[in-house]
Amino acid sequence: MTTHLPPHKAAGHHPQHQPHPVLHEIFVNGKPRTYHHEHISYEDVVRIAFPDGPFDILYTVAFANFRGQDGTLAPGQSTTVHNAMEFRVRKTNRS
């Protein structure tokens, strides 16, 4: 009879080398969201805030994390995600 070991118990497998699943709770326009990556882009935040668009306009994306660091994202930019990070997304007024 053959015994199959789970992958973490198989010979030569080291659990410390397994990537840990990334799971962050963030807040977008005050609503809690779960995000599964280490970095989040301007485009990701906009799609979370406004899943139906429109996507042919500019949005202002501001963020703050628990360390008191804040900033903004422009199209094509991204930032590292931290738990309880807050994002504010609004349509930019045209001038």
Residue frames as qw, qx, qy, qz and C-alpha x, y, z in Angstrom:
[[0.000, 0.890, 0.456, 0.000, 0.00, 0.00, 0.00],
 [0.426, 0.314, -0.001, 0.849, 1.37, 3.42, -0.99],
 [0.226, -0.768, -0.424, 0.423, 0.99, 6.34, 1.37],
 [0.342, 0.635, 0.195, 0.664, 0.77, 9.75, -0.22],
 [0.375, -0.442, -0.351, 0.735, 2.14, 12.53, 1.91],
 [0.164, 0.940, 0.266, -0.134, 0.70, 16.02, 1.68],
 [0.576, 0.697, -0.082, 0.420, 2.99, 18.31, -0.36],
 [0.162, -0.857, 0.329, -0.361, 4.34, 20.02, 2.78],
 [0.743, -0.471, 0.470, -0.080, 5.53, 16.64, 4.14],
 [0.904, 0.413, 0.000, 0.110, 7.01, 15.29, 0.94],
 [0.754, -0.294, 0.142, 0.569, 10.76, 14.78, 0.82],
 [0.448, 0.123, 0.251, 0.849, 12.72, 17.86, -0.15],
 [0.086, -0.742, -0.394, -0.536, 9.80, 20.23, 0.40],
 [0.335, -0.139, -0.457, 0.812, 10.43, 23.09, 2.80],
 [0.042, -0.791, -0.611, 0.016, 7.34, 24.90, 4.09],
 [0.242, -0.715, -0.064, 0.653, 9.30, 28.09, 4.74],
 [0.181, -0.185, 0.542, 0.799, 9.79, 28.42, 0.99],
 [0.127, 0.584, 0.776, 0.202, 6.07, 28.30, 0.25],
 [0.020, -0.281, -0.076, -0.956, 4.65, 31.67, -0.71],
 [0.059, 0.390, 0.731, -0.557, 2.07, 32.77, 1.82],
 [0.115, 0.673, 0.609, 0.404, -1.26, 33.86, 0.41],
 [0.120, 0.010, -0.158, 0.980, -1.54, 37.62, 0.62],
 [0.197, -0.671, -0.681, -0.218, -4.82, 38.83, 2.05],
 [0.159, -0.024, -0.258, 0.953, -5.42, 42.44, 3.04],
 [0.010, 0.777, 0.623, -0.087, -8.50, 44.22, 4.30],
 [0.224, 0.022, 0.108, 0.968, -8.60, 47.66, 2.72],
 [0.178, 0.698, 0.542, -0.433, -11.22, 50.41, 2.64],
 [0.220, 0.169, 0.484, 0.830, -12.25, 52.05, -0.62],
 [0.262, -0.395, -0.207, -0.856, -14.50, 55.08, -0.23],
 [0.456, -0.335, 0.453, -0.689, -15.31, 53.86, 3.29],
 [0.933, 0.002, -0.053, -0.357, -16.33, 50.34, 2.26],
 [0.528, -0.490, 0.690, 0.070, -14.31, 47.33, 3.46],
 [0.807, 0.480, -0.267, -0.215, -12.82, 45.22, 0.70],
 [0.807, -0.343, 0.433, 0.210, -10.54, 42.19, 0.63],
 [0.478, 0.791, -0.349, -0.155, -7.52, 42.48, -1.65],
 [0.972, -0.122, 0.183, 0.079, -5.30, 39.50, -2.55],
 [0.726, 0.490, -0.081, 0.475, -2.05, 41.10, -3.75],
 [0.590, -0.395, -0.189, 0.679, 0.95, 42.89, -2.27],
 [0.121, -0.204, 0.162, 0.958, 0.64, 45.91, -4.58],
 [0.316, 0.699, 0.626, -0.139, -2.37, 47.81, -5.85],
 [0.316, 0.144, 0.365, 0.864, -2.48, 50.04, -8.91],
 [0.237, 0.215, 0.056, -0.946, -4.41, 53.19, -9.68],
 [0.489, 0.023, -0.599, -0.633, -6.46, 51.16, -12.17],
 [0.391, -0.214, -0.885, 0.133, -7.27, 48.46, -9.57],
 [0.040, -0.312, -0.547, 0.776, -8.45, 51.01, -7.02],
 [0.345, 0.179, -0.181, -0.904, -10.62, 52.81, -9.60],
 [0.512, -0.062, -0.744, -0.425, -12.26, 49.52, -10.67],
 [0.288, -0.282, -0.827, 0.391, -12.95, 48.60, -7.04],
 [0.067, 0.335, 0.340, -0.876, -14.50, 52.02, -6.37],
 [0.539, 0.474, -0.007, -0.696, -16.40, 52.28, -9.66],
 [0.534, -0.049, 0.825, 0.180, -16.78, 48.77, -11.14],
 [0.517, 0.635, 0.570, 0.073, -19.08, 50.05, -13.90],
 [0.450, 0.232, 0.224, 0.833, -16.89, 53.01, -14.83],
 [0.703, 0.708, -0.055, 0.027, -16.75, 55.25, -16.66],
 [0.798, -0.321, 0.214, 0.463, -13.10, 54.53, -17.43],
 [0.537, 0.528, 0.237, 0.614, -12.49, 57.24, -20.02],
 [0.138, -0.914, 0.026, -0.380, -12.10, 59.99, -17.38],
 [0.389, 0.354, -0.625, 0.576, -9.51, 60.73, -14.72],
 [0.671, -0.651, -0.342, -0.094, -10.04, 59.96, -11.07],
 [0.033, -0.708, 0.519, -0.479, -8.28, 61.35, -8.03],
 [0.879, -0.221, -0.420, 0.045, -6.97, 58.44, -5.93],
 [0.083, -0.694, 0.499, -0.512, -5.66, 59.27, -2.46],
 [0.834, -0.203, -0.513, 0.035, -4.56, 56.79, 0.19],
 [0.238, -0.690, 0.497, -0.469, -3.46, 56.60, 3.81],
 [0.735, -0.032, -0.674, 0.069, -2.11, 53.68, 5.81],
 [0.691, -0.657, -0.299, 0.034, -1.96, 52.89, 9.53],
 [0.675, -0.170, -0.104, 0.711, 1.56, 54.32, 9.76],
 [0.026, -0.829, -0.177, 0.530, 0.25, 57.76, 8.92],
 [0.247, -0.237, 0.565, 0.751, 1.75, 57.69, 5.45],
 [0.526, 0.653, 0.453, -0.302, -0.43, 59.07, 2.72],
 [0.198, -0.297, 0.571, 0.740, -0.15, 59.79, -0.95],
 [0.648, 0.512, 0.098, -0.555, -1.87, 59.76, -4.29],
 [0.581, 0.016, 0.735, 0.349, -1.84, 57.45, -7.28],
 [0.384, 0.574, -0.244, -0.681, -1.85, 58.53, -10.91],
 [0.917, 0.335, -0.001, -0.215, -2.60, 56.30, -13.90],
 [0.744, 0.466, -0.437, 0.194, 0.10, 53.64, -14.23],
 [0.007, 0.541, -0.645, 0.540, 1.29, 53.97, -10.61],
 [0.782, -0.340, -0.511, -0.110, 0.94, 51.46, -7.76],
 [0.210, -0.650, 0.508, -0.525, 1.70, 51.21, -4.06],
 [0.293, 0.052, -0.924, 0.240, 2.36, 48.51, -1.49],
 [0.591, -0.500, -0.351, -0.527, -0.81, 47.39, 0.30],
 [0.091, 0.157, -0.771, 0.610, -1.11, 47.28, 4.09],
 [0.231, -0.522, -0.820, 0.044, -4.02, 46.05, 6.20],
 [0.114, -0.778, -0.472, 0.399, -6.58, 48.74, 7.04],
 [0.251, -0.113, 0.298, 0.914, -5.27, 50.98, 4.26],
 [0.299, 0.709, 0.495, -0.404, -7.80, 53.59, 3.17],
 [0.284, 0.104, 0.529, 0.793, -8.36, 54.75, -0.39],
 [0.280, 0.674, 0.364, -0.578, -10.51, 57.68, -1.48],
 [0.314, 0.128, 0.673, 0.657, -11.50, 57.74, -5.14],
 [0.288, 0.719, 0.391, -0.498, -13.45, 60.53, -6.79],
 [0.576, 0.616, 0.381, 0.379, -14.05, 61.71, -10.29],
 [0.384, -0.283, 0.038, 0.878, -11.75, 64.58, -11.18],
 [0.281, 0.827, 0.302, -0.382, -13.46, 67.82, -12.14],
 [0.610, 0.383, 0.348, 0.600, -12.72, 68.92, -15.65],
 [0.173, -0.674, -0.109, 0.710, -11.42, 72.45, -15.99]]
